[in-house]
């Protein structure tokens, strides 16, 4: 039972750290996909808030104490803190990796709970795993889109210094030079 309790504590603190990181990224994301990422991160942290509450209440049902001060939460989490000023792509990459790690940890909890015939515990963490599996799929889809963006042509006008991206839509720098970019043609 002690090993299961330790895994549950790590799961609860790691989930809390992932919630906090997602919440920070929700507010700090910038760039062309701001609104979309702000919305996705917002939905994810709202789901995690509910998961933390359910998991913590279940842990109390099991007569476990919830990990106290925030410094102890950060200490016992398997996930790192939020990075300072990451790009939107780095945010997505970090959240993707963290969600995968959390799923691995929750898999251990589920297996250990099943071994001990604590099926309600196993069912609860499997529900959380399913949510985070969906988060992984969504974040992975964003990264695939980003990688496509990274392959496109990026040029800078020598006169006005405006950066133009090679998109299907024609772009013009606007200075007397009248540089134009469409897809991969200047």
Residue frames relative to the residue before (quaternion, step in Angstrom):
aa qw qx qy qz dx dy dz
X 1.0000 0.0000 0.0000 0.0000 0.00 0.00 0.00
X 0.6094 0.5806 -0.3545 0.4073 3.60 1.04 -0.74
X 0.6493 0.5141 -0.3206 0.4597 3.58 0.99 -0.82
X 0.6351 0.5124 -0.3246 0.4782 3.59 1.01 -0.78
X 0.6530 0.5142 -0.3194 0.4552 3.59 0.93 -0.86
X 0.6396 0.5172 -0.3206 0.4698 3.58 1.00 -0.80
X 0.6551 0.5026 -0.3036 0.4755 3.58 0.98 -0.85
X 0.6411 0.5139 -0.3227 0.4699 3.60 1.02 -0.76
X 0.6336 0.5163 -0.3329 0.4703 3.60 0.99 -0.79
X 0.6600 0.4965 -0.3063 0.4734 3.60 0.90 -0.90
X 0.6405 0.5256 -0.3224 0.4577 3.58 1.00 -0.79
X 0.6784 0.4939 -0.2931 0.4581 3.56 0.89 -0.95
X 0.6981 0.4514 -0.2862 0.4764 3.61 0.87 -0.85
X 0.6406 0.5138 -0.3268 0.4677 3.60 1.04 -0.71
X 0.6289 0.5194 -0.3245 0.4791 3.56 1.04 -0.77
X 0.6428 0.5139 -0.3215 0.4684 3.58 1.00 -0.80
X 0.6584 0.4999 -0.3105 0.4693 3.61 0.95 -0.83
X 0.6468 0.5008 -0.3195 0.4783 3.60 1.00 -0.77
X 0.6049 0.5458 -0.3386 0.4707 3.58 1.06 -0.76
X 0.6932 0.4853 -0.2766 0.4555 3.57 0.81 -1.02
X 0.6458 0.5114 -0.3152 0.4712 3.60 1.00 -0.81
X 0.6623 0.5016 -0.3040 0.4662 3.58 0.93 -0.91
X 0.6280 0.5398 -0.3158 0.4632 3.56 1.07 -0.81
X 0.6511 0.5019 -0.3050 0.4808 3.60 0.94 -0.89
X 0.6820 0.4799 -0.2905 0.4692 3.59 0.88 -0.92
X 0.5618 0.5915 -0.3734 0.4416 3.59 1.15 -0.63
X 0.7451 0.3980 -0.2184 0.4885 3.59 0.91 -0.89
X 0.7653 0.4121 -0.2088 0.4482 3.61 1.01 -0.68
X 0.4634 0.6787 -0.4673 0.3259 3.63 1.18 -0.10
X 0.0166 -0.7736 0.6334 -0.0045 3.57 -1.09 0.80
X 0.5438 0.6317 -0.4561 0.3118 3.54 -1.28 0.24
X 0.7646 -0.4105 0.2507 0.4291 3.54 -1.33 0.05
X 0.7249 0.3927 -0.2391 0.5130 3.62 1.14 -0.53
X 0.1879 0.8339 -0.5047 0.1204 3.59 1.25 0.40
X 0.7285 0.4589 -0.2809 0.4241 3.58 0.52 -1.14
X 0.6608 0.5130 -0.3053 0.4550 3.56 0.94 -0.90
X 0.7001 0.4530 -0.2717 0.4805 3.61 0.86 -0.94
X 0.5982 0.5569 -0.3494 0.4581 3.59 1.04 -0.78
X 0.6801 0.4865 -0.2757 0.4741 3.58 0.95 -0.90
X 0.6623 0.4974 -0.3084 0.4678 3.60 0.90 -0.91
X 0.6712 0.4846 -0.3032 0.4720 3.60 0.83 -0.96
X 0.6308 0.5421 -0.3329 0.4443 3.59 1.01 -0.79
X 0.6652 0.4942 -0.3013 0.4717 3.58 0.91 -0.88
X 0.6582 0.5122 -0.3114 0.4555 3.56 1.01 -0.79
X 0.7005 0.4482 -0.3127 0.4590 3.62 0.79 -0.84
X 0.5982 0.5442 -0.3698 0.4574 3.62 1.11 -0.54
X 0.6346 0.5122 -0.3210 0.4816 3.59 1.01 -0.79
X 0.6714 0.5048 -0.3002 0.4520 3.58 0.93 -0.91
X 0.5892 0.5651 -0.3739 0.4401 3.59 1.04 -0.68
X 0.6699 0.4832 -0.2884 0.4843 3.59 0.94 -0.90
X 0.6410 0.5280 -0.3249 0.4525 3.59 1.00 -0.80
X 0.6294 0.5310 -0.3327 0.4596 3.59 0.97 -0.84
X 0.6616 0.5110 -0.3048 0.4563 3.56 0.92 -0.91
X 0.6715 0.4917 -0.3008 0.4657 3.62 0.86 -0.93
X 0.6757 0.4933 -0.2978 0.4597 3.57 0.90 -0.95
X 0.6632 0.5057 -0.3056 0.4593 3.59 0.93 -0.86
X 0.6454 0.5032 -0.3213 0.4764 3.59 0.99 -0.79
X 0.6439 0.5094 -0.3233 0.4705 3.58 1.01 -0.77
X 0.6271 0.5257 -0.3339 0.4679 3.57 1.02 -0.76
X 0.6364 0.5060 -0.3299 0.4797 3.62 1.01 -0.73
X 0.5919 0.5527 -0.3510 0.4700 3.60 1.09 -0.71
X 0.6967 0.4446 -0.2562 0.5013 3.58 1.06 -0.79
X 0.4845 -0.6965 0.3887 0.3593 3.60 1.39 0.18
X 0.4155 0.6776 -0.4832 0.3670 3.53 1.13 0.73
X 0.3898 -0.6674 0.5759 0.2665 3.54 -1.21 0.55
X 0.4301 -0.6737 0.5377 0.2684 3.54 -1.12 0.73
X 0.5573 -0.6284 0.4253 0.3372 3.58 -0.97 0.88
X 0.3885 -0.7662 0.4877 0.1553 3.52 -0.86 1.13
X 0.8866 0.0414 -0.2034 0.4133 3.50 -1.29 -0.35
X 0.6682 -0.5444 0.3458 0.3708 3.53 -1.17 0.70
X 0.6030 0.5530 -0.3653 0.4441 3.60 1.07 -0.62
X 0.6528 0.4940 -0.3051 0.4865 3.59 1.05 -0.73
X 0.5953 0.5503 -0.3576 0.4635 3.60 1.08 -0.70
X 0.6802 0.4819 -0.2860 0.4726 3.60 0.85 -0.98
X 0.6360 0.5507 -0.3126 0.4411 3.58 1.06 -0.80
X 0.7687 0.3873 -0.1971 0.4694 3.59 0.88 -0.92
X 0.5191 0.6335 -0.4154 0.3957 3.60 1.24 -0.18
X 0.3971 -0.6946 0.5411 0.2588 3.56 -1.15 0.61
X 0.6602 0.5133 -0.2900 0.4654 3.59 1.30 -0.21
X 0.4680 -0.6763 0.4879 0.2926 3.59 -1.05 0.71
X 0.6091 -0.5415 0.4347 0.3830 3.53 -1.30 0.35
X 0.6596 -0.4888 0.3916 0.4155 3.55 -1.32 0.25
X 0.4618 -0.6660 0.5149 0.2793 3.55 -1.06 0.79
X 0.4924 -0.6434 0.4969 0.3110 3.56 -1.21 0.50
X 0.8794 -0.0702 0.0123 0.4707 3.57 -0.85 1.07
X 0.1910 0.7902 -0.5648 0.1420 3.63 0.73 0.91
X 0.5496 -0.5603 0.4865 0.3839 3.55 -1.26 0.32
X 0.6691 -0.4735 0.3689 0.4381 3.57 -1.25 0.25
X 0.6479 0.5169 -0.3224 0.4573 3.59 0.96 -0.83
X 0.6537 0.4996 -0.3148 0.4732 3.61 0.97 -0.81
X 0.6003 0.5498 -0.3569 0.4583 3.60 1.06 -0.72
X 0.6674 0.5019 -0.2950 0.4643 3.55 0.87 -1.01
X 0.6572 0.5186 -0.3091 0.4511 3.61 0.89 -0.93
X 0.6721 0.4952 -0.2980 0.4629 3.57 0.93 -0.91
X 0.6752 0.4847 -0.2995 0.4685 3.58 0.89 -0.90
X 0.6096 0.5445 -0.3449 0.4615 3.58 1.07 -0.70
X 0.6805 0.4813 -0.2851 0.4732 3.59 0.82 -0.99
X 0.6696 0.5055 -0.3024 0.4525 3.60 0.94 -0.86
X 0.6443 0.5093 -0.3277 0.4670 3.60 0.97 -0.76
X 0.6329 0.5216 -0.3291 0.4680 3.60 1.03 -0.74
X 0.6515 0.5076 -0.3135 0.4687 3.60 0.96 -0.87
X 0.6433 0.5186 -0.3219 0.4621 3.58 0.98 -0.84
X 0.6347 0.5209 -0.3336 0.4632 3.60 0.95 -0.80
X 0.6359 0.5238 -0.3274 0.4627 3.60 0.97 -0.81
X 0.6613 0.4981 -0.2999 0.4740 3.58 0.95 -0.89
X 0.6729 0.4924 -0.2968 0.4655 3.59 0.91 -0.89
X 0.5792 0.5624 -0.3706 0.4591 3.59 1.15 -0.56
X 0.6376 0.5168 -0.3193 0.4738 3.59 1.01 -0.81
X 0.6333 0.5240 -0.3264 0.4667 3.58 1.00 -0.86
X 0.6648 0.5181 -0.3037 0.4443 3.59 0.85 -0.98
X 0.6721 0.4955 -0.2985 0.4622 3.57 0.89 -0.91
X 0.6661 0.4947 -0.2971 0.4727 3.57 0.94 -0.91
X 0.6472 0.5116 -0.3176 0.4675 3.62 0.99 -0.82
X 0.6363 0.5183 -0.3292 0.4670 3.60 0.98 -0.80
X 0.6248 0.5448 -0.3285 0.4526 3.59 0.99 -0.84
X 0.7490 0.3770 -0.1976 0.5078 3.57 1.06 -0.78
X 0.4584 -0.7195 0.4080 0.3252 3.56 1.35 0.26
X 0.4197 0.6514 -0.4974 0.3899 3.57 1.08 0.83
X 0.0817 -0.8736 0.4795 0.0160 3.53 0.59 1.24
X 0.6003 0.5469 -0.3730 0.4487 3.61 1.06 -0.58
X 0.6289 0.5204 -0.3256 0.4771 3.59 1.04 -0.77
X 0.6587 0.5093 -0.3012 0.4648 3.55 0.91 -0.94
X 0.6641 0.5064 -0.3083 0.4555 3.60 0.90 -0.90
X 0.6443 0.5324 -0.3211 0.4453 3.58 0.96 -0.86
X 0.7154 0.4321 -0.2758 0.4747 3.59 0.79 -0.93
X 0.5994 0.5431 -0.3693 0.4575 3.61 1.13 -0.49
X 0.6086 0.5364 -0.3412 0.4748 3.59 1.10 -0.67
X 0.6513 0.4969 -0.3023 0.4873 3.58 1.00 -0.85
X 0.6288 0.5368 -0.3283 0.4568 3.59 1.01 -0.83
X 0.6401 0.5290 -0.3290 0.4497 3.58 0.98 -0.82
X 0.6350 0.5215 -0.3245 0.4686 3.60 0.98 -0.82
X 0.7177 0.4495 -0.2609 0.4635 3.57 0.85 -0.95
X 0.5546 0.5670 -0.3871 0.4702 3.56 1.22 -0.39
X 0.6401 0.5005 -0.3142 0.4911 3.56 1.06 -0.76
X 0.6219 0.5289 -0.3406 0.4664 3.61 1.01 -0.78
X 0.6293 0.5338 -0.3318 0.4571 3.60 0.98 -0.86
X 0.6538 0.5141 -0.3103 0.4603 3.57 0.88 -0.94
X 0.6813 0.4900 -0.2954 0.4566 3.60 0.86 -0.94
X 0.6824 0.4837 -0.2897 0.4652 3.59 0.87 -0.93
X 0.6300 0.5263 -0.3283 0.4673 3.57 1.02 -0.80
X 0.6311 0.5326 -0.3272 0.4593 3.60 1.04 -0.76
X 0.6319 0.5160 -0.3288 0.4757 3.59 1.03 -0.75
X 0.6624 0.5070 -0.3182 0.4504 3.59 0.89 -0.85
X 0.6148 0.5375 -0.3485 0.4601 3.56 1.02 -0.73
X 0.6392 0.5143 -0.3092 0.4810 3.56 1.04 -0.84
X 0.6490 0.5192 -0.3168 0.4571 3.59 0.95 -0.89
X 0.6450 0.5204 -0.3374 0.4464 3.58 0.91 -0.84
X 0.6071 0.5350 -0.3438 0.4765 3.59 1.10 -0.62
X 0.6487 0.5117 -0.3122 0.4689 3.57 0.99 -0.82
X 0.6560 0.5335 -0.3203 0.4270 3.56 0.99 -0.80
X 0.6508 0.5269 -0.3163 0.4459 3.59 1.15 -0.55
X 0.6046 0.5971 -0.3763 0.3693 3.59 1.10 -0.46
X 0.6364 -0.5529 0.4064 0.3524 3.49 -1.30 0.48
X 0.0283 -0.7631 0.6456 0.0092 3.57 -0.97 0.88
X 0.0376 0.7979 -0.5988 0.0579 3.59 -0.72 1.09
X 0.2368 -0.7488 0.6037 0.1369 3.54 -1.27 0.50
X 0.4472 -0.6843 0.5103 0.2671 3.58 -0.87 0.99
X 0.4397 -0.7120 0.4850 0.2541 3.59 -0.88 0.96
X 0.6702 0.5029 -0.3037 0.4535 3.62 1.13 -0.54
X 0.8310 0.2070 -0.0903 0.5083 3.59 0.63 -1.10
X 0.4194 -0.7491 0.4218 0.2917 3.59 1.32 -0.07
X 0.4060 0.7058 -0.4838 0.3208 3.63 1.23 0.31
X 0.3276 -0.7355 0.5639 0.1838 3.55 -1.00 0.93
X 0.0898 -0.7867 0.6104 0.0209 3.58 -0.91 0.97
X 0.2807 -0.7586 0.5693 0.1474 3.55 -1.03 0.88
X 0.4565 -0.6743 0.5096 0.2780 3.55 -1.11 0.66
X 0.1582 0.7719 -0.5916 0.1705 3.56 0.02 1.32
X 0.6651 -0.4917 0.3520 0.4381 3.61 -1.20 0.24
X 0.6435 0.5043 -0.3170 0.4807 3.60 1.18 -0.52
X 0.4820 -0.6615 0.4969 0.2886 3.59 -0.94 0.91
X 0.0738 -0.7832 0.6168 0.0255 3.58 -0.95 0.93
X 0.1384 -0.7726 0.6176 0.0496 3.56 -1.08 0.85
X 0.4942 -0.6879 0.4423 0.2948 3.58 -0.91 0.88
X 0.4392 -0.7328 0.4311 0.2904 3.61 1.06 -0.63
X 0.6210 0.5184 -0.3663 0.4598 3.62 1.17 -0.15
X 0.7178 -0.4288 0.2987 0.4601 3.63 -1.22 0.10
X 0.5570 0.6150 -0.3804 0.4086 3.59 1.19 -0.48
X 0.1152 -0.8511 0.4957 0.1293 3.60 1.18 -0.76
X 0.1340 0.7876 -0.5803 0.1577 3.52 0.80 1.04
X 0.0889 -0.7918 0.6028 0.0421 3.60 -0.98 0.83
X 0.0927 -0.7681 0.6318 0.0477 3.53 -1.20 0.65
X 0.1034 0.7438 -0.6577 0.0595 3.54 -1.03 0.86
X 0.8183 -0.0619 -0.0518 0.5691 3.54 -0.68 1.26
X 0.7725 -0.3225 0.2200 0.5008 3.64 -0.54 -1.03
X 0.5711 0.5735 -0.3879 0.4410 3.58 1.15 0.59
X 0.2496 -0.7584 0.5881 0.1291 3.58 -0.98 0.95
